[in-house]
Amino acid sequence: LAVIPNNPSRAKKHPLDQQLYAQRHLVECCIGKLKQFRRVATRFEKTARNYLAVVTLAATVLWLR
């Protein structure tokens, strides 16, 4: 579900769920911070299990900061 803000010059405004927009922003920021870790961004791991372990480790490091 796309949460795109309205164009200010548009006559007819589409409804925007502010709570959903805030949650989406939070998720996008989290993904951006995870991608700061080189191993997560380039996906060196060959198996999904190992990649999940690296993502979990990176998320733990971010949480502890």
N, CA, C and O atoms as a CHARMM CRD file, in Angstrom:
* protein
*
  260
    1    1 LEU  N      0.84400  -1.17300   0.00000 PROA 1      0.00000
    2    1 LEU  CA     0.00000   0.00000   0.00000 PROA 1      0.00000
    3    1 LEU  C      0.89100   1.23700   0.00000 PROA 1      0.00000
    4    1 LEU  O      1.66900   1.44700   0.93000 PROA 1      0.00000
    5    2 ALA  N      0.77800   2.03200  -1.01500 PROA 2      0.00000
    6    2 ALA  CA     1.58300   3.24500  -1.12500 PROA 2      0.00000
    7    2 ALA  C      0.98900   4.35100  -0.26500 PROA 2      0.00000
    8    2 ALA  O     -0.22500   4.55400  -0.24600 PROA 2      0.00000
    9    3 VAL  N      1.84000   5.04900   0.43100 PROA 3      0.00000
   10    3 VAL  CA     1.41800   6.19400   1.23500 PROA 3      0.00000
   11    3 VAL  C      2.16400   7.39700   0.67700 PROA 3      0.00000
   12    3 VAL  O      3.27200   7.71700   1.10700 PROA 3      0.00000
   13    4 ILE  N      1.53700   8.05300  -0.28500 PROA 4      0.00000
   14    4 ILE  CA     2.17800   9.16000  -0.98700 PROA 4      0.00000
   15    4 ILE  C      1.44700  10.45200  -0.62600 PROA 4      0.00000
   16    4 ILE  O      0.22700  10.51900  -0.77200 PROA 4      0.00000
   17    5 PRO  N      2.16000  11.47800  -0.16000 PROA 5      0.00000
   18    5 PRO  CA     1.49500  12.73500   0.17600 PROA 5      0.00000
   19    5 PRO  C      0.91700  13.40600  -1.07000 PROA 5      0.00000
   20    5 PRO  O      1.37100  13.16900  -2.18900 PROA 5      0.00000
   21    6 ASN  N     -0.08500  14.24000  -0.85300 PROA 6      0.00000
   22    6 ASN  CA    -0.73600  14.94500  -1.95000 PROA 6      0.00000
   23    6 ASN  C      0.17500  16.00600  -2.54600 PROA 6      0.00000
   24    6 ASN  O      1.04500  16.55400  -1.86800 PROA 6      0.00000
   25    7 ASN  N     -0.03900  16.28400  -3.82400 PROA 7      0.00000
   26    7 ASN  CA     0.63200  17.38400  -4.49600 PROA 7      0.00000
   27    7 ASN  C     -0.06600  18.67700  -4.05400 PROA 7      0.00000
   28    7 ASN  O     -1.29000  18.76600  -4.15000 PROA 7      0.00000
   29    8 PRO  N      0.67100  19.66600  -3.57800 PROA 8      0.00000
   30    8 PRO  CA     0.02500  20.88900  -3.07200 PROA 8      0.00000
   31    8 PRO  C     -0.80300  21.63500  -4.12100 PROA 8      0.00000
   32    8 PRO  O     -1.75100  22.33600  -3.76400 PROA 8      0.00000
   33    9 SER  N     -0.46800  21.50100  -5.39500 PROA 9      0.00000
   34    9 SER  CA    -1.19600  22.23900  -6.43100 PROA 9      0.00000
   35    9 SER  C     -2.43400  21.49300  -6.92100 PROA 9      0.00000
   36    9 SER  O     -3.17800  22.01600  -7.75000 PROA 9      0.00000
   37   10 ARG  N     -2.66000  20.30800  -6.43300 PROA 10     0.00000
   38   10 ARG  CA    -3.79900  19.51200  -6.88800 PROA 10     0.00000
   39   10 ARG  C     -5.08900  20.01200  -6.24100 PROA 10     0.00000
   40   10 ARG  O     -5.11600  20.30000  -5.04400 PROA 10     0.00000
   41   11 ALA  N     -6.15700  20.11500  -7.03100 PROA 11     0.00000
   42   11 ALA  CA    -7.43000  20.62700  -6.52000 PROA 11     0.00000
   43   11 ALA  C     -8.10500  19.59900  -5.60500 PROA 11     0.00000
   44   11 ALA  O     -8.56000  19.94000  -4.51400 PROA 11     0.00000
   45   12 LYS  N     -8.16700  18.34500  -6.05200 PROA 12     0.00000
   46   12 LYS  CA    -8.82900  17.30600  -5.26000 PROA 12     0.00000
   47   12 LYS  C     -7.77200  16.59100  -4.41400 PROA 12     0.00000
   48   12 LYS  O     -6.82800  16.00900  -4.94800 PROA 12     0.00000
   49   13 LYS  N     -7.94000  16.64200  -3.11300 PROA 13     0.00000
   50   13 LYS  CA    -6.98800  16.01600  -2.20200 PROA 13     0.00000
   51   13 LYS  C     -7.43400  14.59300  -1.88000 PROA 13     0.00000
   52   13 LYS  O     -8.61000  14.34400  -1.61500 PROA 13     0.00000
   53   14 HSD  N     -6.48400  13.66800  -1.90700 PROA 14     0.00000
   54   14 HSD  CA    -6.76300  12.29400  -1.52400 PROA 14     0.00000
   55   14 HSD  C     -6.54300  12.15900  -0.02500 PROA 14     0.00000
   56   14 HSD  O     -5.65200  12.80200   0.53000 PROA 14     0.00000
   57   15 PRO  N     -7.34800  11.32500   0.64000 PROA 15     0.00000
   58   15 PRO  CA    -7.14800  11.16600   2.08500 PROA 15     0.00000
   59   15 PRO  C     -5.80300  10.50300   2.37900 PROA 15     0.00000
   60   15 PRO  O     -5.36200   9.62100   1.64300 PROA 15     0.00000
   61   16 LEU  N     -5.16100  10.93400   3.45200 PROA 16     0.00000
   62   16 LEU  CA    -3.86200  10.41500   3.84500 PROA 16     0.00000
   63   16 LEU  C     -3.93900   9.99200   5.30200 PROA 16     0.00000
   64   16 LEU  O     -4.25700  10.80000   6.17500 PROA 16     0.00000
   65   17 ASP  N     -3.65100   8.73700   5.56000 PROA 17     0.00000
   66   17 ASP  CA    -3.66400   8.20800   6.92000 PROA 17     0.00000
   67   17 ASP  C     -2.34500   8.57800   7.59500 PROA 17     0.00000
   68   17 ASP  O     -1.30900   7.98600   7.29600 PROA 17     0.00000
   69   18 GLN  N     -2.37800   9.54900   8.49800 PROA 18     0.00000
   70   18 GLN  CA    -1.16100  10.05000   9.14000 PROA 18     0.00000
   71   18 GLN  C     -0.46500   8.97400   9.96700 PROA 18     0.00000
   72   18 GLN  O      0.76500   8.92100   9.99700 PROA 18     0.00000
   73   19 GLN  N     -1.23200   8.11600  10.63600 PROA 19     0.00000
   74   19 GLN  CA    -0.63800   7.06200  11.46400 PROA 19     0.00000
   75   19 GLN  C      0.10500   6.05600  10.58200 PROA 19     0.00000
   76   19 GLN  O      1.21800   5.64500  10.91100 PROA 19     0.00000
   77   20 LEU  N     -0.50400   5.66200   9.47300 PROA 20     0.00000
   78   20 LEU  CA     0.13700   4.73400   8.55000 PROA 20     0.00000
   79   20 LEU  C      1.38100   5.37100   7.92700 PROA 20     0.00000
   80   20 LEU  O      2.39600   4.70200   7.73400 PROA 20     0.00000
   81   21 TYR  N      1.29600   6.65900   7.61500 PROA 21     0.00000
   82   21 TYR  CA     2.42800   7.38800   7.04600 PROA 21     0.00000
   83   21 TYR  C      3.59400   7.41600   8.03300 PROA 21     0.00000
   84   21 TYR  O      4.74600   7.25000   7.63100 PROA 21     0.00000
   85   22 ALA  N      3.30800   7.62400   9.31700 PROA 22     0.00000
   86   22 ALA  CA     4.35200   7.66400  10.34700 PROA 22     0.00000
   87   22 ALA  C      4.99600   6.29300  10.52600 PROA 22     0.00000
   88   22 ALA  O      6.21100   6.19300  10.69200 PROA 22     0.00000
   89   23 GLN  N      4.18300   5.23700  10.49200 PROA 23     0.00000
   90   23 GLN  CA     4.72300   3.88200  10.62700 PROA 23     0.00000
   91   23 GLN  C      5.60500   3.53100   9.43600 PROA 23     0.00000
   92   23 GLN  O      6.66400   2.92500   9.60000 PROA 23     0.00000
   93   24 ARG  N      5.17400   3.90800   8.24900 PROA 24     0.00000
   94   24 ARG  CA     5.96700   3.62900   7.05500 PROA 24     0.00000
   95   24 ARG  C      7.30900   4.36100   7.11600 PROA 24     0.00000
   96   24 ARG  O      8.34100   3.80600   6.74000 PROA 24     0.00000
   97   25 HSD  N      7.28800   5.59600   7.58600 PROA 25     0.00000
   98   25 HSD  CA     8.52200   6.37200   7.72500 PROA 25     0.00000
   99   25 HSD  C      9.47500   5.68400   8.70200 PROA 25     0.00000
  100   25 HSD  O     10.68000   5.62800   8.45700 PROA 25     0.00000
  101   26 LEU  N      8.94800   5.16700   9.79500 PROA 26     0.00000
  102   26 LEU  CA     9.75900   4.47200  10.78900 PROA 26     0.00000
  103   26 LEU  C     10.42900   3.24100  10.18200 PROA 26     0.00000
  104   26 LEU  O     11.61000   2.99400  10.42500 PROA 26     0.00000
  105   27 VAL  N      9.68300   2.47200   9.39800 PROA 27     0.00000
  106   27 VAL  CA    10.22300   1.26700   8.76000 PROA 27     0.00000
  107   27 VAL  C     11.29800   1.64200   7.74100 PROA 27     0.00000
  108   27 VAL  O     12.34500   0.99700   7.68000 PROA 27     0.00000
  109   28 GLU  N     11.04700   2.68200   6.94000 PROA 28     0.00000
  110   28 GLU  CA    12.02800   3.09900   5.94100 PROA 28     0.00000
  111   28 GLU  C     13.32100   3.58000   6.59200 PROA 28     0.00000
  112   28 GLU  O     14.40700   3.31300   6.07700 PROA 28     0.00000
  113   29 CYS  N     13.21900   4.28100   7.70800 PROA 29     0.00000
  114   29 CYS  CA    14.42200   4.73200   8.42900 PROA 29     0.00000
  115   29 CYS  C     15.20000   3.54300   8.97500 PROA 29     0.00000
  116   29 CYS  O     16.43000   3.52900   8.93000 PROA 29     0.00000
  117   30 CYS  N     14.48700   2.54800   9.48800 PROA 30     0.00000
  118   30 CYS  CA    15.13700   1.35000  10.02600 PROA 30     0.00000
  119   30 CYS  C     15.87900   0.60000   8.91800 PROA 30     0.00000
  120   30 CYS  O     17.01100   0.15800   9.11800 PROA 30     0.00000
  121   31 ILE  N     15.25100   0.45800   7.76500 PROA 31     0.00000
  122   31 ILE  CA    15.89700  -0.22500   6.64600 PROA 31     0.00000
  123   31 ILE  C     17.13000   0.56200   6.19400 PROA 31     0.00000
  124   31 ILE  O     18.15900  -0.03200   5.87100 PROA 31     0.00000
  125   32 GLY  N     17.03300   1.87900   6.17000 PROA 32     0.00000
  126   32 GLY  CA    18.17500   2.70900   5.80600 PROA 32     0.00000
  127   32 GLY  C     19.34400   2.53600   6.76400 PROA 32     0.00000
  128   32 GLY  O     20.49900   2.48000   6.34200 PROA 32     0.00000
  129   33 LYS  N     19.04000   2.45200   8.05300 PROA 33     0.00000
  130   33 LYS  CA    20.10400   2.25100   9.03900 PROA 33     0.00000
  131   33 LYS  C     20.71900   0.86600   8.91100 PROA 33     0.00000
  132   33 LYS  O     21.92600   0.70700   9.08800 PROA 33     0.00000
  133   34 LEU  N     19.89700  -0.14200   8.60300 PROA 34     0.00000
  134   34 LEU  CA    20.43100  -1.49400   8.41600 PROA 34     0.00000
  135   34 LEU  C     21.36000  -1.54900   7.20600 PROA 34     0.00000
  136   34 LEU  O     22.35100  -2.27900   7.21500 PROA 34     0.00000
  137   35 LYS  N     21.04200  -0.78400   6.17300 PROA 35     0.00000
  138   35 LYS  CA    21.85900  -0.80500   4.95700 PROA 35     0.00000
  139   35 LYS  C     23.18900  -0.08800   5.13300 PROA 35     0.00000
  140   35 LYS  O     24.03700  -0.14000   4.24200 PROA 35     0.00000
  141   36 GLN  N     23.38900   0.58300   6.27100 PROA 36     0.00000
  142   36 GLN  CA    24.68500   1.18900   6.54900 PROA 36     0.00000
  143   36 GLN  C     25.72700   0.11300   6.83600 PROA 36     0.00000
  144   36 GLN  O     26.92800   0.36000   6.72300 PROA 36     0.00000
  145   37 PHE  N     25.27200  -1.06500   7.20300 PROA 37     0.00000
  146   37 PHE  CA    26.17700  -2.18700   7.42700 PROA 37     0.00000
  147   37 PHE  C     26.49700  -2.80600   6.06900 PROA 37     0.00000
  148   37 PHE  O     25.59400  -3.22200   5.34300 PROA 37     0.00000
  149   38 ARG  N     27.76300  -2.86400   5.73500 PROA 38     0.00000
  150   38 ARG  CA    28.19500  -3.30200   4.40500 PROA 38     0.00000
  151   38 ARG  C     27.72200  -4.71100   4.07500 PROA 38     0.00000
  152   38 ARG  O     27.29300  -4.96900   2.95000 PROA 38     0.00000
  153   39 ARG  N     27.79500  -5.61800   5.03200 PROA 39     0.00000
  154   39 ARG  CA    27.39500  -7.00400   4.78000 PROA 39     0.00000
  155   39 ARG  C     25.90600  -7.11300   4.48600 PROA 39     0.00000
  156   39 ARG  O     25.48900  -7.98400   3.72200 PROA 39     0.00000
  157   40 VAL  N     25.11000  -6.25000   5.07600 PROA 40     0.00000
  158   40 VAL  CA    23.66600  -6.27500   4.82700 PROA 40     0.00000
  159   40 VAL  C     23.37000  -5.67100   3.45800 PROA 40     0.00000
  160   40 VAL  O     22.57300  -6.21900   2.69700 PROA 40     0.00000
  161   41 ALA  N     24.00500  -4.54900   3.14300 PROA 41     0.00000
  162   41 ALA  CA    23.71900  -3.84300   1.89200 PROA 41     0.00000
  163   41 ALA  C     24.13700  -4.64500   0.66400 PROA 41     0.00000
  164   41 ALA  O     23.43500  -4.63600  -0.34700 PROA 41     0.00000
  165   42 THR  N     25.28200  -5.34600   0.73900 PROA 42     0.00000
  166   42 THR  CA    25.77700  -6.05600  -0.43700 PROA 42     0.00000
  167   42 THR  C     25.40000  -7.52700  -0.45100 PROA 42     0.00000
  168   42 THR  O     25.57900  -8.20100  -1.46500 PROA 42     0.00000
  169   43 ARG  N     24.88700  -8.02800   0.64500 PROA 43     0.00000
  170   43 ARG  CA    24.45200  -9.41800   0.78600 PROA 43     0.00000
  171   43 ARG  C     25.54000 -10.40300   0.35500 PROA 43     0.00000
  172   43 ARG  O     25.41400 -11.09300  -0.65700 PROA 43     0.00000
  173   44 PHE  N     26.60200 -10.44900   1.14500 PROA 44     0.00000
  174   44 PHE  CA    27.68800 -11.39200   0.89800 PROA 44     0.00000
  175   44 PHE  C     27.26500 -12.82800   1.17700 PROA 44     0.00000
  176   44 PHE  O     27.79900 -13.76300   0.58000 PROA 44     0.00000
  177   45 GLU  N     26.31600 -13.00300   2.07500 PROA 45     0.00000
  178   45 GLU  CA    25.91400 -14.35400   2.48800 PROA 45     0.00000
  179   45 GLU  C     25.17200 -15.05000   1.35100 PROA 45     0.00000
  180   45 GLU  O     24.34500 -14.44200   0.67100 PROA 45     0.00000
  181   46 LYS  N     25.47600 -16.32600   1.15500 PROA 46     0.00000
  182   46 LYS  CA    24.86900 -17.07100   0.05100 PROA 46     0.00000
  183   46 LYS  C     23.51700 -17.66900   0.42800 PROA 46     0.00000
  184   46 LYS  O     22.64100 -17.80300  -0.42700 PROA 46     0.00000
  185   47 THR  N     23.34000 -18.02600   1.69000 PROA 47     0.00000
  186   47 THR  CA    22.07800 -18.65000   2.09500 PROA 47     0.00000
  187   47 THR  C     21.21000 -17.64600   2.84700 PROA 47     0.00000
  188   47 THR  O     21.71200 -16.72100   3.48600 PROA 47     0.00000
  189   48 ALA  N     19.90900 -17.85000   2.75900 PROA 48     0.00000
  190   48 ALA  CA    18.96500 -16.96100   3.44200 PROA 48     0.00000
  191   48 ALA  C     19.13900 -17.04100   4.95500 PROA 48     0.00000
  192   48 ALA  O     18.97400 -16.04500   5.65900 PROA 48     0.00000
  193   49 ARG  N     19.46700 -18.21400   5.44200 PROA 49     0.00000
  194   49 ARG  CA    19.65400 -18.40400   6.88700 PROA 49     0.00000
  195   49 ARG  C     20.81600 -17.55700   7.40600 PROA 49     0.00000
  196   49 ARG  O     20.70000 -16.90700   8.44500 PROA 49     0.00000
  197   50 ASN  N     21.92300 -17.56700   6.68600 PROA 50     0.00000
  198   50 ASN  CA    23.08200 -16.77500   7.09800 PROA 50     0.00000
  199   50 ASN  C     22.81200 -15.27600   6.95800 PROA 50     0.00000
  200   50 ASN  O     23.24800 -14.48400   7.79400 PROA 50     0.00000
  201   51 TYR  N     22.09700 -14.89000   5.90500 PROA 51     0.00000
  202   51 TYR  CA    21.76500 -13.47700   5.71400 PROA 51     0.00000
  203   51 TYR  C     20.85400 -12.98500   6.84000 PROA 51     0.00000
  204   51 TYR  O     21.02500 -11.87500   7.34200 PROA 51     0.00000
  205   52 LEU  N     19.89000 -13.81200   7.23200 PROA 52     0.00000
  206   52 LEU  CA    19.00800 -13.45300   8.33700 PROA 52     0.00000
  207   52 LEU  C     19.80300 -13.27000   9.62600 PROA 52     0.00000
  208   52 LEU  O     19.50300 -12.38500  10.42700 PROA 52     0.00000
  209   53 ALA  N     20.81100 -14.10400   9.82000 PROA 53     0.00000
  210   53 ALA  CA    21.66000 -13.97500  11.01200 PROA 53     0.00000
  211   53 ALA  C     22.41300 -12.64300  10.99700 PROA 53     0.00000
  212   53 ALA  O     22.53000 -11.98900  12.03300 PROA 53     0.00000
  213   54 VAL  N     22.91900 -12.24300   9.84100 PROA 54     0.00000
  214   54 VAL  CA    23.64400 -10.97000   9.73000 PROA 54     0.00000
  215   54 VAL  C     22.69500  -9.79600   9.96600 PROA 54     0.00000
  216   54 VAL  O     23.05400  -8.84000  10.65500 PROA 54     0.00000
  217   55 VAL  N     21.49400  -9.85900   9.40400 PROA 55     0.00000
  218   55 VAL  CA    20.51200  -8.79100   9.60700 PROA 55     0.00000
  219   55 VAL  C     20.12200  -8.71000  11.08000 PROA 55     0.00000
  220   55 VAL  O     19.98500  -7.61700  11.62900 PROA 55     0.00000
  221   56 THR  N     19.94500  -9.85400  11.71500 PROA 56     0.00000
  222   56 THR  CA    19.60800  -9.88600  13.14100 PROA 56     0.00000
  223   56 THR  C     20.72700  -9.27900  13.97500 PROA 56     0.00000
  224   56 THR  O     20.47100  -8.51800  14.90900 PROA 56     0.00000
  225   57 LEU  N     21.95100  -9.61400  13.64100 PROA 57     0.00000
  226   57 LEU  CA    23.09900  -9.06000  14.35800 PROA 57     0.00000
  227   57 LEU  C     23.17500  -7.54000  14.17300 PROA 57     0.00000
  228   57 LEU  O     23.42300  -6.80700  15.13000 PROA 57     0.00000
  229   58 ALA  N     22.96500  -7.07500  12.95300 PROA 58     0.00000
  230   58 ALA  CA    22.99700  -5.63300  12.68400 PROA 58     0.00000
  231   58 ALA  C     21.87000  -4.91500  13.43200 PROA 58     0.00000
  232   58 ALA  O     22.07900  -3.83200  13.97800 PROA 58     0.00000
  233   59 ALA  N     20.68100  -5.51500  13.45800 PROA 59     0.00000
  234   59 ALA  CA    19.55700  -4.91200  14.18300 PROA 59     0.00000
  235   59 ALA  C     19.84000  -4.85300  15.68000 PROA 59     0.00000
  236   59 ALA  O     19.46500  -3.89100  16.35000 PROA 59     0.00000
  237   60 THR  N     20.49900  -5.87800  16.19900 PROA 60     0.00000
  238   60 THR  CA    20.85500  -5.89200  17.62000 PROA 60     0.00000
  239   60 THR  C     21.85900  -4.79200  17.93500 PROA 60     0.00000
  240   60 THR  O     21.74900  -4.11900  18.96000 PROA 60     0.00000
  241   61 VAL  N     22.83600  -4.61000  17.05700 PROA 61     0.00000
  242   61 VAL  CA    23.83100  -3.54800  17.25600 PROA 61     0.00000
  243   61 VAL  C     23.14600  -2.18000  17.24400 PROA 61     0.00000
  244   61 VAL  O     23.46300  -1.32100  18.06800 PROA 61     0.00000
  245   62 LEU  N     22.21000  -1.97500  16.31700 PROA 62     0.00000
  246   62 LEU  CA    21.48200  -0.70400  16.26700 PROA 62     0.00000
  247   62 LEU  C     20.64100  -0.50100  17.52100 PROA 62     0.00000
  248   62 LEU  O     20.55000   0.61200  18.04100 PROA 62     0.00000
  249   63 TRP  N     20.03300  -1.57000  18.00200 PROA 63     0.00000
  250   63 TRP  CA    19.18400  -1.48200  19.18200 PROA 63     0.00000
  251   63 TRP  C     20.00100  -1.13700  20.42900 PROA 63     0.00000
  252   63 TRP  O     19.53100  -0.41100  21.30500 PROA 63     0.00000
  253   64 LEU  N     21.22500  -1.66000  20.50100 PROA 64     0.00000
  254   64 LEU  CA    22.07100  -1.42400  21.66800 PROA 64     0.00000
  255   64 LEU  C     22.70900  -0.03600  21.67500 PROA 64     0.00000
  256   64 LEU  O     23.16700   0.42200  22.72200 PROA 64     0.00000
  257   65 ARG  N     22.74600   0.63100  20.54400 PROA 65     0.00000
  258   65 ARG  CA    23.35300   1.97600  20.47100 PROA 65     0.00000
  259   65 ARG  C     22.54900   2.99700  21.21900 PROA 65     0.00000
  260   65 ARG  O     22.92100   4.17000  21.25600 PROA 65     0.00000
